[in-house]
Amino acid sequence: MTAEKHTRRSVLVTGGAVAGATVGTGALAACGSGTSATPPAGSASSDPGTLPAGQRLAALSAVPVGEAVAVNTPDGKQAIVARPDDTKVVCFNAACTHKGCPVTPAGAELRCPCHGSLFDAFTGAVKRGPAETSLAAIPVKVENDQIVSG
């Protein structure tokens, strides 16, 4: 039987390598191409669902022209409402089409904080991946200065 002397340095180096491998594996799994990655808690569903017509989403005055805002639909899903100009409003499911993380408005763009996808806030089109599919549109209209499903 041989006894091997462990120095403090060898124990710390080995422990650091094991911890680094564990953290690295978790980070790689989150960015992998598998479908088992789970979006963060409170993230948007990838199914925009069907909202009954007339469901209030936001006051028209709460959405500045040329920008977008995040809203919750009456059924609890996250959505993005945008005003490309004075006469038009659009709405999209907030779930990034890459892994389902909720996108956040940034002026005329929508950014996915999980993996960096970038979308056009007025069309839902992908401007930069990894997402490859546009955001799902939700029909909306303006009634009595309110943005409602339609």
DOFI-335073 format. One record per residue: residue number from 1; residue in three letters; chain; x, y, z of N, C-alpha, C, O in turn. Coordinates in nm, 4 decimals, padded with zeros to 6 digits, always signed. Atoms other than C-alpha are relative to their C-alpha. Layout:
// residues N
 num residuo cadena      npx      npy      npz     capx     capy     capz      cpx      cpy      cpz      opx      opy      opz
 NUM     Ala      A        X        Y        Z        X        Y        Z        X        Y        Z        X        Y        Z
...
END
This chain:
// residues 150
 num residuo cadena      npx      npy      npz     capx     capy     capz      cpx      cpy      cpz      opx      opy      opz
   1     Met      A +00.0843 -00.1163 +00.0000 +00.0000 +00.0000 +00.0000 +00.0889 +00.1227 +00.0000 +00.1818 +00.1330 +00.0801
   2     Thr      A -00.0807 -00.1207 +00.0070 +00.1418 +00.3339 -00.0946 -00.0802 +00.1169 +00.0536 -00.1995 +00.1314 +00.0271
   3     Ala      A +00.0654 -00.1202 -00.0541 +00.0639 +00.6517 +00.0873 +00.0462 +00.1180 -00.0831 +00.1657 +00.1367 -00.1061
   4     Glu      A -00.0325 -00.1173 +00.0799 +00.0475 +00.9655 -00.1198 -00.0245 +00.1227 +00.0850 -00.1310 +00.1378 +00.1448
   5     Lys      A +00.0129 -00.1196 -00.0813 +00.1080 +01.2944 +00.0517 -00.0692 +00.1086 -00.0824 -00.0244 +00.1431 -00.1918
   6     His      A +00.0730 -00.1061 +00.0672 -00.1441 +01.5623 -00.0440 +00.0364 +00.1328 +00.0639 +00.0238 +00.1516 +00.1849
   7     Thr      A -00.0296 -00.1341 -00.0499 -00.0338 +01.9186 -00.0127 -00.1271 +00.0831 -00.0056 -00.2230 +00.0487 -00.0746
   8     Arg      A +00.1143 -00.0913 +00.0030 -00.2740 +02.2018 +00.0519 -00.0252 +00.0481 -00.1421 -00.1401 +00.0578 -00.1852
   9     Arg      A +00.0115 -00.0486 +00.1375 -00.2049 +02.3284 -00.3000 -00.0651 -00.1042 -00.0904 -00.1518 -00.0695 -00.1707
  10     Ser      A +00.0576 +00.1026 +00.0887 -00.2883 +01.9958 -00.4683 -00.1487 -00.0202 +00.0287 -00.2266 -00.0443 -00.0635
  11     Val      A +00.1406 +00.0142 -00.0347 -00.6179 +01.9712 -00.2774 -00.0799 +00.1183 -00.0574 -00.1876 +00.0983 -00.1137
  12     Leu      A +00.0702 -00.1175 +00.0518 -00.7160 +02.3300 -00.3727 -00.0088 -00.0014 -00.1516 -00.1128 +00.0338 -00.2073
  13     Val      A +00.0004 +00.0043 +00.1464 -00.6184 +02.2843 -00.7388 -00.1009 -00.1023 -00.0491 -00.1772 -00.0751 -00.1418
  14     Thr      A +00.0944 +00.1041 +00.0412 -00.8144 +01.9594 -00.7672 -00.1434 +00.0435 +00.0259 -00.2302 +00.0246 -00.0593
  15     Gly      A +00.1347 -00.0472 -00.0326 -01.1183 +02.1084 -00.5916 -00.0449 +00.1087 -00.0956 -00.1607 +00.1093 -00.1373
  16     Gly      A +00.0329 -00.1068 +00.0941 -01.1079 +02.4158 -00.8171 -00.0320 -00.0550 -00.1374 -00.1238 -00.0068 -00.2039
  17     Ala      A +00.0248 +00.0590 +00.1313 -01.0898 +02.2011 -01.1292 -00.1361 -00.0688 -00.0043 -00.2083 -00.0574 -00.1034
  18     Val      A +00.1291 +00.0675 -00.0054 -01.3903 +01.9935 -01.0209 -00.1131 +00.1034 +00.0009 -00.2121 +00.0868 -00.0703
  19     Ala      A +00.1037 -00.1036 -00.0054 -01.5935 +02.3063 -00.9353 -00.0135 +00.0693 -00.1348 -00.1250 +00.0950 -00.1802
  20     Gly      A +00.0040 -00.0652 +00.1315 -01.4998 +02.4709 -01.2654 -00.0670 -00.0868 -00.1040 -00.1430 -00.0367 -00.1869
  21     Ala      A +00.0626 +00.0910 +00.0960 -01.6024 +02.1632 -01.4623 -00.1503 -00.0072 +00.0230 -00.2280 -00.0133 -00.0722
  22     Thr      A +00.1426 +00.0055 -00.0312 -01.9359 +02.1514 -01.2816 -00.0716 +00.1258 -00.0487 -00.1770 +00.1166 -00.1116
  23     Val      A +00.0608 -00.1255 +00.0439 -02.0123 +02.5191 -01.3457 -00.0005 +00.0079 -00.1519 -00.1010 +00.0477 -00.2108
  24     Gly      A -00.0089 -00.0054 +00.1460 -01.8956 +02.4959 -01.7073 -00.1017 -00.0909 -00.0663 -00.1600 -00.0546 -00.1685
  25     Thr      A +00.0975 +00.0930 +00.0560 -02.1168 +02.1948 -01.7730 -00.1405 +00.0590 +00.0086 -00.2185 +00.0470 -00.0859
  26     Gly      A +00.1315 -00.0631 -00.0134 -02.4220 +02.3809 -01.6376 -00.0190 +00.1119 -00.0998 -00.1265 +00.1257 -00.1582
  27     Ala      A +00.0107 -00.1115 +00.0946 -02.3482 +02.6847 -01.8521 -00.0167 -00.0512 -00.1420 -00.0956 +00.0040 -00.2186
  28     Leu      A +00.0130 +00.0552 +00.1348 -02.3049 +02.4739 -02.1651 -00.1367 -00.0633 -00.0208 -00.1942 -00.0535 -00.1292
  29     Ala      A +00.1323 +00.0611 +00.0141 -02.6260 +02.2847 -02.0969 -00.1063 +00.1059 -00.0247 -00.2002 +00.0826 -00.1008
  30     Ala      A +00.0999 -00.1060 +00.0182 -02.8187 +02.6123 -02.0766 +00.0013 +00.0543 -00.1412 -00.1016 +00.1014 -00.1896
  31     Cys      A -00.0095 -00.0533 +00.1356 -02.6938 +02.7145 -02.4209 -00.0058 -00.1089 -00.1056 +00.0120 -00.0804 -00.2240
  32     Gly      A +00.0004 +00.1100 +00.0944 -02.7242 +02.3725 -02.5812 -00.1166 +00.0070 -00.0964 -00.2059 +00.0904 -00.0823
  33     Ser      A +00.1037 -00.0017 +00.1017 -02.9425 +02.2924 -02.8776 -00.1152 -00.0939 +00.0331 -00.2107 -00.1036 -00.0439
  34     Gly      A +00.1082 +00.0898 -00.0375 -03.1586 +02.0393 -02.6934 -00.1252 +00.0773 +00.0368 -00.1212 +00.1982 +00.0595
  35     Thr      A +00.1268 -00.0667 -00.0303 -03.5205 +02.1123 -02.6207 -00.0329 -00.0057 +00.1476 -00.1407 +00.0383 +00.1875
  36     Ser      A +00.0326 +00.0141 -00.1407 -03.4965 +02.0395 -02.2495 +00.0366 +00.1215 +00.0833 +00.0092 +00.1230 +00.2033
  37     Ala      A -00.0343 -00.1195 -00.0766 -03.3649 +02.3819 -02.1485 -00.1277 +00.0663 +00.0490 -00.2231 +00.0834 -00.0269
  38     Thr      A +00.1173 -00.0600 -00.0599 -03.6110 +02.5454 -01.9126 +00.0193 +00.1498 +00.0123 +00.1193 +00.1934 +00.0694
  39     Pro      A -00.0107 -00.1444 -00.0153 -03.6730 +02.9206 -01.9366 -00.0088 +00.0384 +00.1469 -00.0610 -00.0388 +00.2273
  40     Pro      A +00.0068 -00.0443 -00.1383 -03.6385 +03.1210 -01.6144 -00.1441 +00.0083 +00.0506 -00.2383 +00.0206 -00.0276
  41     Ala      A +00.1324 -00.0119 -00.0602 -03.9296 +03.1341 -01.3724 -00.0631 +00.1322 -00.0426 +00.0045 +00.2348 -00.0497
  42     Gly      A +00.0706 -00.1205 +00.0410 -04.1912 +03.3833 -01.4838 +00.0161 +00.0324 -00.1467 -00.0248 +00.1393 -00.1920
  43     Ser      A -00.0203 -00.0279 +00.1418 -04.0952 +03.3517 -01.8474 -00.1296 -00.0180 -00.0779 -00.2262 -00.0771 -00.0296
  44     Ala      A +00.1195 +00.0031 +00.0836 -04.3432 +03.3824 -02.1284 -00.0194 -00.1383 -00.0596 +00.0777 -00.2097 -00.0847
  45     Ser      A +00.0315 +00.1244 +00.0683 -04.5153 +03.0830 -02.2785 +00.0281 +00.0169 -00.1481 +00.0125 +00.1262 -00.2024
  46     Ser      A -00.0262 -00.0105 +00.1437 -04.4193 +03.0018 -02.6367 -00.1295 -00.0040 -00.0809 -00.1273 +00.0217 -00.2013
  47     Asp      A +00.1290 +00.0011 +00.0680 -04.7902 +02.9649 -02.7220 -00.0723 +00.1307 +00.0271 -00.1073 +00.1583 +00.1419
  48     Pro      A +00.0637 -00.1278 -00.0245 -04.9498 +03.3056 -02.7740 -00.1441 -00.0141 +00.0467 -00.2016 +00.0800 +00.1013
  49     Gly      A +00.1380 +00.0201 -00.0424 -05.2898 +03.1548 -02.7063 -00.0952 +00.0863 -00.0810 -00.0531 +00.1652 -00.1656
  50     Thr      A +00.1007 -00.0808 +00.0667 -05.6108 +03.3063 -02.8278 -00.0710 +00.0814 +00.1059 -00.1344 +00.0269 +00.1963
  51     Leu      A +00.0699 -00.0878 -00.0926 -05.7404 +03.6059 -02.6413 -00.1360 +00.0331 -00.0574 -00.1470 +00.0625 -00.1764
  52     Pro      A +00.1304 -00.0446 +00.0484 -06.1099 +03.6797 -02.6659 +00.0090 +00.1470 -00.0407 +00.0828 +00.2239 +00.0210
  53     Ala      A -00.0005 -00.1387 +00.0472 -06.1731 +04.0040 -02.8546 -00.0441 +00.0941 +00.1109 -00.1322 +00.0621 +00.1907
  54     Gly      A +00.0385 -00.1028 -00.0949 -06.1925 +04.3176 -02.6457 +00.0711 -00.0051 +00.1338 +00.0379 +00.0731 +00.2229
  55     Gln      A -00.0742 +00.0083 -00.1256 -05.9501 +04.2148 -02.3687 +00.1001 +00.1156 +00.0073 +00.1826 +00.1308 -00.0827
  56     Arg      A -00.0868 -00.1159 -00.0158 -05.7692 +04.5272 -02.2408 +00.1444 -00.0431 +00.0276 +00.1700 -00.1266 +00.1144
  57     Leu      A -00.1420 +00.0285 -00.0199 -05.3884 +04.5144 -02.2693 +00.0750 +00.1190 +00.0577 +00.1621 +00.1017 +00.1429
  58     Ala      A -00.0676 -00.1204 -00.0494 -05.2785 +04.8745 -02.2073 -00.0749 +00.1232 -00.0478 -00.1501 +00.1186 -00.1452
  59     Ala      A +00.0512 -00.1286 +00.0476 -05.3826 +05.2356 -02.2329 +00.0863 +00.0444 -00.1165 +00.2078 +00.0251 -00.1135
  60     Leu      A -00.0753 -00.0474 +00.1156 -05.2799 +05.3855 -02.5660 +00.1082 +00.0985 +00.0441 +00.2188 +00.0968 -00.0098
  61     Ser      A -00.0963 -00.0993 -00.0483 -05.1058 +05.6681 -02.3770 +00.1196 -00.0619 +00.0721 +00.2212 +00.0053 +00.0901
  62     Ala      A -00.1102 +00.0673 -00.0698 -04.8855 +05.4127 -02.1935 +00.1063 -00.0525 -00.0951 +00.2129 -00.0960 -00.0515
  63     Val      A -00.0948 +00.0513 +00.0995 -04.7132 +05.3126 -02.5187 +00.0441 +00.1167 -00.0882 -00.0308 +00.1590 -00.1763
  64     Pro      A -00.0474 -00.1130 +00.0801 -04.5010 +05.5950 -02.6644 +00.0153 -00.0374 -00.1477 +00.0534 -00.1497 -00.1808
  65     Val      A -00.0191 +00.0221 +00.1435 -04.4965 +05.6307 -03.0427 +00.1481 -00.0280 -00.0253 +00.2354 +00.0432 +00.0242
  66     Gly      A -00.1373 +00.0381 +00.0324 -04.1845 +05.4591 -03.1787 +00.0650 -00.0907 +00.1026 +00.1849 -00.1171 +00.0949
  67     Glu      A -00.0554 +00.0869 -00.1045 -04.1421 +05.2334 -02.8753 -00.0935 -00.1171 +00.0284 -00.2005 -00.1296 -00.0311
  68     Ala      A +00.0767 +00.1178 -00.0398 -04.2692 +04.9133 -02.7150 +00.0012 -00.0109 +00.1522 +00.0922 +00.0393 +00.2182
  69     Val      A +00.0069 +00.0252 -00.1443 -04.3759 +04.8115 -02.3639 -00.0427 -00.1445 +00.0238 -00.1139 -00.2043 -00.0568
  70     Ala      A +00.0407 +00.1340 -00.0407 -04.4146 +04.4791 -02.1878 -00.1316 +00.0100 +00.0760 -00.1501 +00.1003 +00.1576
  71     Val      A +00.1292 +00.0056 -00.0683 -04.7669 +04.3904 -02.0706 -00.0319 -00.1451 +00.0348 +00.0280 -00.2380 -00.0194
  72     Asn      A +00.0539 +00.1324 -00.0287 -04.9465 +04.0954 -01.9170 -00.1395 -00.0069 -00.0582 -00.2188 +00.0859 -00.0419
  73     Thr      A +00.1328 +00.0187 +00.0551 -05.2491 +03.9603 -02.0983 -00.0944 -00.0376 +00.1144 -00.0477 -00.0789 +00.2206
  74     Pro      A +00.0943 +00.0355 -00.1070 -05.5683 +03.9003 -01.8956 +00.0152 -00.1448 +00.0486 -00.0187 -00.1755 +00.1629
  75     Asp      A -00.0189 +00.1390 -00.0429 -05.4836 +03.5277 -01.8903 +00.1388 -00.0243 +00.0588 +00.1778 -00.1393 +00.0793
  76     Gly      A -00.1278 +00.0123 -00.0695 -05.1408 +03.5999 -01.7343 +00.1228 -00.0201 -00.0854 +00.2328 -00.0322 -00.0314
  77     Lys      A -00.1171 +00.0163 +00.0864 -04.9149 +03.5595 -02.0365 +00.0676 +00.1349 -00.0233 +00.0043 +00.2401 -00.0140
  78     Gln      A -00.0735 -00.1221 +00.0287 -04.6446 +03.8114 -02.1188 -00.0076 +00.0313 -00.1484 -00.0006 -00.0580 -00.2329
  79     Ala      A +00.0090 -00.0447 +00.1385 -04.6759 +04.0173 -02.4362 +00.0730 +00.1328 -00.0128 +00.1078 +00.1961 +00.0870
  80     Ile      A -00.0617 -00.1282 +00.0318 -04.5187 +04.3192 -02.6040 -00.0967 +00.0775 -00.0875 -00.1440 +00.0266 -00.1891
  81     Val      A +00.0836 -00.0880 +00.0808 -04.7285 +04.6089 -02.7325 +00.0891 +00.1130 -00.0499 +00.1652 +00.1710 +00.0275
  82     Ala      A -00.0838 -00.1045 +00.0594 -04.5647 +04.8581 -02.9718 -00.0837 +00.0926 -00.0871 -00.1890 +00.0547 -00.1384
  83     Arg      A +00.0658 -00.0995 +00.0865 -04.6641 +05.1734 -03.1607 +00.1002 +00.0476 -00.1043 +00.1796 +00.1377 -00.0778
  84     Pro      A -00.0918 -00.0434 +00.1061 -04.4756 +05.2042 -03.4892 -00.0217 +00.1461 -00.0390 +00.0735 +00.2166 -00.0722
  85     Asp      A +00.0317 -00.1399 +00.0318 -04.6553 +05.5356 -03.5558 -00.1279 +00.0382 +00.0744 -00.1818 -00.0410 +00.1518
  86     Asp      A +00.1190 -00.0510 -00.0693 -04.9498 +05.7457 -03.4360 -00.1274 -00.0799 -00.0255 -00.2188 -00.0797 +00.0570
  87     Thr      A +00.1240 +00.0644 +00.0397 -05.2071 +05.5335 -03.6146 +00.0004 -00.1520 +00.0128 -00.1020 -00.2154 -00.0130
  88     Lys      A -00.0095 +00.1455 +00.0007 -05.0860 +05.1763 -03.5638 +00.0513 -00.0529 +00.1337 +00.1418 +00.0049 +00.1938
  89     Val      A -00.0509 +00.0739 -00.1153 -05.0431 +04.9384 -03.2688 +00.0169 -00.1458 -00.0410 -00.0602 -00.1981 -00.1214
  90     Val      A -00.0259 +00.1415 +00.0270 -04.8995 +04.5868 -03.2812 +00.0293 -00.0691 +00.1323 +00.0649 -00.0043 +00.2308
  91     Cys      A -00.0232 +00.0766 -00.1220 -04.8622 +04.3105 -03.0254 +00.0614 -00.1345 -00.0359 +00.0271 -00.1945 -00.1378
  92     Phe      A -00.0669 +00.1279 +00.0206 -04.6426 +04.0013 -02.9970 +00.0098 -00.0753 +00.1312 +00.0163 -00.0153 +00.2384
  93     Asn      A -00.0299 +00.0831 -00.1156 -04.6021 +03.7111 -02.7599 +00.1423 +00.0340 +00.0409 +00.2292 +00.0470 -00.0453
  94     Ala      A -00.1324 -00.0397 -00.0485 -04.3012 +03.7995 -02.5407 +00.1002 -00.1144 +00.0046 +00.2172 -00.0916 +00.0353
  95     Ala      A -00.0913 +00.1144 -00.0070 -04.1522 +03.4489 -02.5586 +00.0957 -00.0017 -00.1181 +00.0534 -00.0079 -00.2335
  96     Cys      A -00.1008 +00.0121 +00.1055 -03.8262 +03.4405 -02.7524 -00.0190 -00.1353 -00.0688 -00.0394 -00.2372 -00.0028
  97     Thr      A +00.0231 +00.1228 +00.0762 -03.8616 +03.1825 -03.0273 +00.1193 -00.0946 +00.0040 +00.1134 -00.2029 -00.0543
  98     His      A -00.1159 +00.0882 -00.0140 -03.5190 +03.0379 -02.9423 -00.0216 -00.0994 +00.1143 -00.0212 -00.2203 +00.0916
  99     Lys      A +00.0170 +00.0883 -00.1159 -03.5765 +02.8998 -02.5903 -00.1135 +00.0423 +00.0921 -00.1319 -00.0172 +00.1982
 100     Gly      A +00.1169 -00.0375 -00.0784 -03.8848 +03.0834 -02.4593 +00.0214 +00.1031 +00.1085 -00.0730 +00.1351 +00.1808
 101     Cys      A -00.0225 -00.1048 -00.1000 -03.7211 +03.3446 -02.2364 -00.0767 +00.1258 -00.0402 -00.0919 +00.1524 -00.1594
 102     Pro      A +00.0748 -00.1211 +00.0347 -03.9211 +03.6691 -02.2151 +00.0920 +00.1095 -00.0533 +00.1943 +00.1408 +00.0076
 103     Val      A -00.0770 -00.1103 +00.0572 -03.7889 +03.9461 -02.4389 -00.0356 +00.1288 +00.0733 -00.1427 +00.1400 +00.1329
 104     Thr      A +00.0237 -00.1282 -00.0652 -03.7573 +04.2998 -02.3057 +00.0102 +00.1121 -00.1023 +00.0977 +00.1093 -00.1889
 105     Pro      A -00.0030 -00.1115 +00.0940 -03.8333 +04.6227 -02.4929 +00.1219 +00.0887 +00.0228 +00.1626 +00.1138 +00.1363
 106     Ala      A -00.1115 -00.0947 -00.0022 -03.5429 +04.8526 -02.5783 -00.0198 +00.0932 -00.1190 +00.0437 +00.0761 -00.2231
 107     Gly      A +00.0303 -00.0913 +00.1098 -03.6814 +05.1360 -02.7914 -00.0763 -00.0719 -00.1093 -00.1867 -00.1213 -00.0862
 108     Ala      A +00.0644 +00.0650 +00.1142 -03.7639 +04.9927 -03.1345 +00.0459 -00.1455 -00.0152 +00.0225 -00.2078 -00.1187
 109     Glu      A -00.0480 +00.1382 +00.0047 -03.6051 +04.6557 -03.0516 -00.0479 -00.0759 +00.1225 -00.0841 -00.0173 +00.2246
 110     Leu      A +00.0327 +00.0897 -00.1098 -03.6850 +04.3584 -02.8323 +00.1201 -00.0913 +00.0191 +00.1648 -00.1563 -00.0754
 111     Arg      A -00.1221 +00.0765 -00.0275 -03.3907 +04.1856 -02.6641 -00.0290 -00.1189 +00.0898 -00.1039 -00.1088 +00.1870
 112     Cys      A +00.0096 +00.1182 -00.0850 -03.3689 +03.8364 -02.5234 +00.1206 +00.0001 +00.0932 +00.2342 -00.0092 +00.0466
 113     Pro      A -00.1122 -00.0050 -00.0932 -03.1586 +03.8517 -02.2065 +00.0689 -00.1356 +00.0198 +00.1799 -00.1407 +00.0728
 114     Cys      A -00.0580 +00.1329 -00.0221 -03.0952 +03.4747 -02.2058 +00.1121 -00.0348 -00.0976 +00.2183 -00.0814 -00.0562
 115     His      A -00.0990 +00.0424 +00.0991 -02.9071 +03.4198 -02.5311 +00.0314 +00.1059 -00.1043 +00.1059 +00.0789 -00.1985
 116     Gly      A -00.0393 -00.1118 +00.0850 -02.8917 +03.7582 -02.7058 -00.0762 +00.0194 -00.1294 -00.0358 +00.1016 -00.2117
 117     Ser      A +00.0778 -00.0243 +00.1224 -03.1536 +03.7299 -02.9787 -00.0548 +00.1419 +00.0020 -00.0794 +00.1992 +00.1081
 118     Leu      A +00.0497 -00.1361 +00.0143 -03.2766 +04.0632 -03.1099 -00.1114 -00.0001 -00.1029 -00.0968 -00.0577 -00.2107
 119     Phe      A +00.1172 -00.0037 +00.0874 -03.6179 +04.1319 -03.2671 -00.0392 +00.1442 -00.0287 -00.0116 +00.2339 +00.0509
 120     Asp      A +00.0571 -00.1294 +00.0335 -03.7789 +04.4272 -03.4437 -00.1300 +00.0142 +00.0797 -00.2177 -00.0716 +00.0703
 121     Ala      A +00.1179 -00.0180 -00.0861 -04.0400 +04.5660 -03.2001 -00.1281 +00.0259 -00.0782 -00.2373 +00.0096 -00.0238
 122     Phe      A +00.1187 -00.0360 +00.0769 -04.2756 +04.6680 -03.4821 -00.0463 -00.1096 -00.0958 -00.1600 -00.1073 -00.1431
 123     Thr      A +00.0370 +00.1094 +00.0895 -04.2702 +04.3526 -03.6959 +00.0148 -00.1372 +00.0663 -00.0428 -00.2352 +00.0191
 124     Gly      A -00.0282 +00.1272 -00.0652 -04.1515 +04.0808 -03.4568 +00.1073 -00.0803 -00.0697 +00.1404 -00.1902 -00.0254
 125     Ala      A -00.1008 +00.0722 +00.0783 -03.8874 +03.9814 -03.7146 +00.1327 -00.0102 +00.0756 +00.1696 +00.0791 +00.1519
 126     Val      A -00.1321 +00.0214 -00.0594 -03.5527 +03.8400 -03.6025 +00.1001 +00.0937 -00.0668 +00.1107 +00.0978 -00.1894
 127     Lys      A -00.1076 -00.0855 +00.0508 -03.2719 +04.0942 -03.6384 +00.1354 -00.0649 +00.0241 +00.2296 -00.0437 -00.0522
 128     Arg      A -00.1235 +00.0718 -00.0323 -03.0034 +03.8768 -03.4737 -00.0368 -00.1234 +00.0817 -00.1182 -00.1161 +00.1737
 129     Gly      A +00.0276 +00.1261 -00.0675 -03.0066 +03.5134 -03.3594 +00.0731 -00.0119 +00.1315 +00.1435 +00.0790 +00.1756
 130     Pro      A +00.0242 +00.1314 +00.0569 -02.9769 +03.2554 -03.2240 -00.1441 -00.0309 -00.0424 -00.1659 -00.1287 -00.1138
 131     Ala      A +00.1370 +00.0264 +00.0458 -03.3562 +03.2777 -03.2708 -00.0045 +00.0065 -00.1527 +00.0649 +00.0869 -00.2147
 132     Glu      A +00.0132 +00.0038 +00.1461 -03.4562 +03.1949 -03.6284 -00.1415 +00.0334 -00.0470 -00.1644 +00.0526 -00.1664
 133     Thr      A +00.1400 -00.0208 +00.0340 -03.8323 +03.2559 -03.6161 -00.0510 +00.1284 +00.0636 -00.0148 +00.1611 +00.1766
 134     Ser      A +00.0595 -00.1235 -00.0518 -04.0266 +03.5800 -03.5733 -00.0869 -00.0275 +00.1213 -00.1331 -00.1398 +00.1414
 135     Leu      A +00.0909 +00.0114 -00.1138 -04.2263 +03.6443 -03.2572 -00.1430 -00.0171 -00.0495 -00.1799 +00.0364 -00.1540
 136     Ala      A +00.1394 +00.0250 +00.0372 -04.5882 +03.5284 -03.2695 -00.0833 +00.1259 +00.0212 -00.0814 +00.1851 +00.1291
 137     Ala      A +00.0847 -00.1197 -00.0073 -04.8290 +03.8143 -03.3444 -00.1293 -00.0299 +00.0752 -00.1842 -00.1399 +00.0673
 138     Ile      A +00.1291 +00.0055 -00.0682 -05.1341 +03.8791 -03.1282 -00.0829 +00.1143 -00.0574 -00.0412 +00.2297 -00.0480
 139     Pro      A +00.0818 -00.1074 +00.0590 -05.4146 +04.0726 -03.3036 -00.0475 +00.0992 +00.1066 -00.0976 +00.0596 +00.2118
 140     Val      A +00.0454 -00.1061 -00.0905 -05.4909 +04.4072 -03.1354 -00.0605 +00.1145 -00.0801 -00.0399 +00.1262 -00.2009
 141     Lys      A +00.0568 -00.1208 +00.0598 -05.6842 +04.7271 -03.2041 -00.0175 +00.1030 +00.1104 -00.0015 +00.0721 +00.2285
 142     Val      A +00.0220 -00.1068 -00.0970 -05.7566 +05.0589 -03.0354 -00.1500 +00.0263 +00.0100 -00.2178 +00.0461 -00.0908
 143     Glu      A +00.1394 -00.0320 -00.0291 -06.0971 +05.1171 -02.8717 -00.0030 +00.0929 +00.1197 +00.0463 +00.0574 +00.2267
 144     Asn      A +00.0134 -00.0951 -00.1102 -06.1708 +05.4242 -02.6583 +00.1335 +00.0265 +00.0711 +00.1412 +00.0237 +00.1939
 145     Asp      A -00.1348 -00.0281 -00.0518 -05.7993 +05.5040 -02.6137 +00.0606 -00.1157 +00.0802 +00.1497 -00.0936 +00.1623
 146     Gln      A -00.0547 +00.1190 -00.0620 -05.7309 +05.1474 -02.4944 +00.0460 -00.0967 -00.1085 -00.0194 -00.1097 -00.2120
 147     Ile      A -00.0452 +00.1044 +00.0921 -05.5274 +04.8785 -02.6720 -00.0620 -00.1305 +00.0499 -00.0381 -00.1734 +00.1628
 148     Val      A +00.0733 +00.1205 -00.0364 -05.7433 +04.5654 -02.6728 +00.0266 -00.1102 -00.1023 +00.0632 -00.0838 -00.2168
 149     Ser      A -00.0152 +00.1125 +00.0925 -05.7210 +04.2182 -02.8231 -00.1102 +00.0078 -00.1041 -00.2205 +00.0556 -00.0775
 150     Gly      A +00.1006 -00.0109 +00.1033 -05.8997 +04.1892 -03.1485 +00.0326 -00.0857 -00.1117 -00.0416 -00.0900 -00.2099
END
